[in-house]
Amino acid sequence: MALDDRKKTILQAVVEDYINTAEPVGSRSISKKSDLNLSAATIRNEMGDLEEMGLLVQPHTSAGRVPSTRGYRLYVDNLMQKYEMTASEIEKLHNAVIQKTKELDKIVHAVAAAFSNVTGLPVIGVLPAAETGLVNNIKVVAVDQYTVMVIISDRSGIIQNKLLRLKEEITEEFVEKLNKVLNENLAGLTLSEINLKNVMKVHGAVGGNIEILTSVLELVHDAVSEIDKKQIFVEGLSSIFAFPEYNDIEKVKKIFSAMENKENLTQLISEMPANGDMKIMIGDEIPVEELKSNSVILAPYKVSENIWGVIGVVGPARMDYSKVISALEYFAKQLSDVLGDKFGGANRKSVHGLLEAADTKNGDDINGEEG
């Protein structure tokens, strides 16, 4: 059965009517709202054909039709008209992106909360992280005779630091030598490139004091793992209560449970295409079983060439795709521009400030937070 222009127009009308009303759409409703100049009986026959093609479904006998996952997909890919945002909407989104805080994670959280408020949908966010946790600098600082602090930065300037209590006394001479050897052998490498060969080089160059060396190397591994790990969060999850699809308390519990599971969120983010395009997942296309009656739209944003994050929405399958996609495209671009201006530089003062503070050998002055 061919999907001709008339069937496409009727499918588009059904999807958009259902998005607006959340009620199954009947042929009479379409005949009144469309410019087809077709009778309700003719439209009903066409809707029957669309159902046979798997693009519409009839939830109850004698009820109207609603789009299937395939129907939504066809609409999004081929029938949806681009939404032109109003000046008021652009101003709201722009104001949401412009944050006074200087801390990157707080900016992204605030922007995600604002975007949830603008769209009325829960927002999934991923804090910016290097695509690979590249070690830029390793600094070991003697806090006292039995305590050292390991400070690690990646190329983006992200700082991780950990305190290590030792059984053996440590000397300033050993710390100085350890710093030199660690940076000569590990700086410029990703986590996956730090292997046994590198570790043996460090061990051979430093020699002795195996407890300290082993502990420091473990901390390097843990810290770089944290740098490399993307931090995923959800804002505005309670906003789903505004949609009639979520009136069922059991369904809401399932959604909340699924969205609070970091493994599920990681699975969603892993679907992002490598080319940096937006990802739209509808119904059965969603890899998380508990979310398959919904839709998820994700878009990447960039801080710099190798530092990126993700922002997106989750909501009912009948969400207003045209409007949400336009808003998300705008939001991601503005967020990229703002964060690029604030944090895109290769060398940030906060990194150098912390490393300089380390040189004072005063552990109390080191907190690992960016200013």
N, C-alpha and C positions, 0 to 999 in steps of 0.2 A: 504494500500500500504506500503510495507516494505522499510525502509531506509537502503539499503544495502551499502556495502563498496564503490561501484562505485558511487552511488549517493552522499555519504559523500565526496568522493574525488572531484567530480565535484562542490559540494557546497563550499568546501574549496577553490577551484580555483576561483570560481566566487567572493567570498567575498574578497579574497586577490587582485584580479585584480581590483575590484571596489574601494578598499581602495587606490590603487596606482594611478588610473586614474580618479576617480570620474565620469566615463562614464558608462552607461549601458553596460553589458557584453554580447557578442554574442557567439554562439556556435563555430563559426570559430576561434575566438580569443582563446577560451579554447583548441580547438583541436591543435593549434599551440604551446601552452605553456605547456600543460600537458604531462605526460608520459603515458597516458592511451592507446595510439595507437588506438583510436576510431575515426570514421568518424564524421564530423560536424553534419551529419544527426542524428547519434546515440546520440550524446551529446545533440542536440536540443530536442530530445524526452525525454531524462533524465531530462533536464531543465524544460520541460513541466510538468513532474511528480512532480518535486520539487516545481513548482508553485502551482500545485493542492494540495500539502501537506502544503501550506502556508509558505514555507521557502524562496521562491523567489517571486518577483512581477515584472510585466512588465509595466513600466510607460507609454509607448505609444505603439500603434499597430505597428508592424514591428520593434520595438526597441528591444534591448537586455534586459536582466533581471538585477535586483538589489536585494540585500538581504532584506528580511523583518525583523522586530524586532525578530521574532522567529528564522529566519535564522542566524542573528547575535548571538543570545543567544546560539544556538546549536554550532556555531563556537567557541565562547569564552569558553564554558563549556567542549567541547569534541574534537574539531578539531585543535585548535590553537597550533602552535609549540612555545615552550618557546624561547623568544628572548635572545640571549647572548650579553650583552653589550660589546662594544669595549673598549680598554684601554683609548682611547681619550674621549669617552662618560663618562666613570667612573671618569676620572680626572676632567671633566667639572662639574659633579654633586658634586664631593667631594669638589671642590673649592667653589662651590656655598654655601655649608653647613657651611664651616669654616668661621665664621664671627668674626671680631675683637670687635664689639660692645658688651657691657656687659648687655644691656637691652634686656630681653627676647622677648618682643613684637617686637622690632626692628629686632632682629635676624629672627623671624618667617616671618615677612613681607619681609625682604630682600631675604630670602630663597625662598619664594613663587614667588617673582618677577624673581629670577634667574631660578626657575623651569619652569615658563611660557616661559622664553626665550629659555631654552633648548628644551622643548617639542613643542613650537609653539602653545600652547593652553592656554586659560584662566584658572587660578588656583583659586580654592576655598580654603580658609584657615580658621581654627578656632584656635584662640590663646589658649594656655594651660589654663585649669581651673580645679579646684577640681571637682570631680564627685559630691560631695555635699559640699556646702559652710560651712565648719566646722569652728566655731569660736575658735580661739586659744588664743587671748588676746584682751581685751578691755581696752583702756586707755582714761580717760577723763582728759583734761588739762585745767586749768584756764588760759586763755590768758589775760583777765582783769576782772573787777568786774562783767561785764555783757556779757562776751563772753567766751565760752568754745570750745575746739576742741575735737572731738571724733575720736580716732584712733583705727582701727580694723585690726587684722591680722588673716588669716586662717592658717591651718596647713602647707600649702605650703610656707607660709611667705608673701603672697600677702597682700599689704597694701591698705586700703581705709581710707580716713580721710575727715571729714566735719566740718565746722565752724557753730556754733549755737549762735545766738544773743538772749539774754534773757530779759524778762521784769523785772524779779526780780534779786536782787543782789545775787551773789553766794559766799559762803565762802570756804576757803581752807579746813576746817574741813569737810564740806559736800562733796566736791570733793573727798577727801581721802576715806571717808566712801562709797561713790557711787562706786568708783573703786573697792573696796574690795567686795562689795555685787554683783556687776555686774559679776565679774569674778568667784565668788563662785557659782553663779546660772546659768550663761550662757556659760562660757568657756567649750569647749568640745562638744557643741551641734551644730547640723545642723539647718538651717533655719526652716525646718519643725518641729523640736523638740522644738523650742522656741515658747511656747504657753501661754495661759492665766495663767496657773498654775505657770509657771516660773515667769511671769511678776508680779503676785500677791505676790510671795515670795520676789521679789526685792522690791516691794512697801512696804510690811510689815517690811522688814529689815531696809529700809532707813527711811520711814515715812516722812511726810511733803513735802513741795516744789514740789507739784504735777506738776507744769508747767515744771520744769527742768527735772524731772523724765520721764514724758510723752514724751517730746521732744527728750531726749537722747535715749529712747527705740525706737522711730520712726526712728531715725538716725541709730541705730544698725540694725534695720530691713532693711532699705534702703541700707546700706553699704554691709550687708551680701548678699542681693539680687544681688548687683553688682558683688560681688565675685563669686557668683554661676552662674551668667549669662555668657554664652559662647559668645565671641566676634568674629563675623564672618565677613570676608572681601573677596574681589575679586581682583586679580591682573591680568593685561594683557588682559583685556576684548577686547581691540581693535585688538588683534591678530586674532580674527575670520575672519577679512577681508581678510586674506590670503587664505581662503577656498572658492571655487566656490559656495558652498551651501549657502553662505551668501551674494551673489551678489544682492539679492532682498532687497531693502532698508526697506520695511515694515517688512520683516522677521528680519532684524537686529534690528529695533526699538523694536520689540517684545522681542527679546533676551535680549537687554540692559535693558529694563524695568523690565523683570522678574528677572534678575541677580542683579539689584539694590534694589530689594525688600527684606528686611531682613527676612520677614516672609517666603518667598519662600526658601531662603537659609537655614533657620532653619528647614523647612520641609524636605529638602534634607538631612541635617545632621541627622535628627531624624530617617532616614532609616538605619543608621549604626547598624550592628548587635551587640548584647551585648557581644559576644565572642571575639570581637576585630579583626575580619577578615575584609579584604578589601570588599567593596561593589561596584558592577558593575550594573548600571541601564541603560537599553537600550530602547530608544523609548517610547512605551506605559508604560513601567515599571516605568518611572519617575513620581513622584506624582504631579509635577507642570505642569499644562496644557500647558503653553507657551513653555515648554522645551521638549515636547514629541517627537519632530523630531530629538533630539540630543542624546548624551550619556553622562553619568556622572560616573566617577570612583573616589572613596574616599578611603583613607587609614588612619588609626589612627597612631599617634606617641605618645610616652610617655616621660614625664619629670621624673616622679617617679611613684610609684605604684598607687597613687590616683590622679595624675595630668596628664591629657592627652589633646591632641588636634587632629585636623584632617587636612589633606592636600589632595587635589584632583584636578581633571581637568574636564572641561566640553567642549564638542566639537561635531563635526558632528558624526552621527551614524557610518560612515565609517572610524573612526579614526583607527590608527594602534594599535590595542589592545595589541598585543604581546609586542611591543616596549614600549608603554606607561605603561603597567602594570609592566614590568620589571624595568623601570626607577622609577616608583612610589614606588615599594617595596624597592628598594635600597635607594631612597631618604628618605622615612619614617624611615628606620632603622638608617641611618646615622644621621638624625635629632634627633632621640631618643637618640642616643649615645652622641652626642655633647651636647644637652640640659641636659641630665642626668648628665654629667660630670660637667656642669656649674651651674645647678640649682637644682639638685636632692637631695642635702643635706637637712636634716630636719630643721636645724637652719641656716638661712642666716644672714650674718653680717648686711645687709641692714635693716633687720627687727629690730635687736637689736639696731642698730645705731639710727633709728628713735624713738624708744621707749625711748632710753637714752636721746635723744634730748628733748623729751617731758618732761623729769624730770627737765629740766632747766627752764620750765615754760616760755619759750620765743617762742611765737607763730610764729614769723617771721622766725624762723629757721626750721620750719616744712613744707615740701612741698609735702610729700607723694609719692615722686618718688624714684625708686630704682636706686642705683648707680652701 
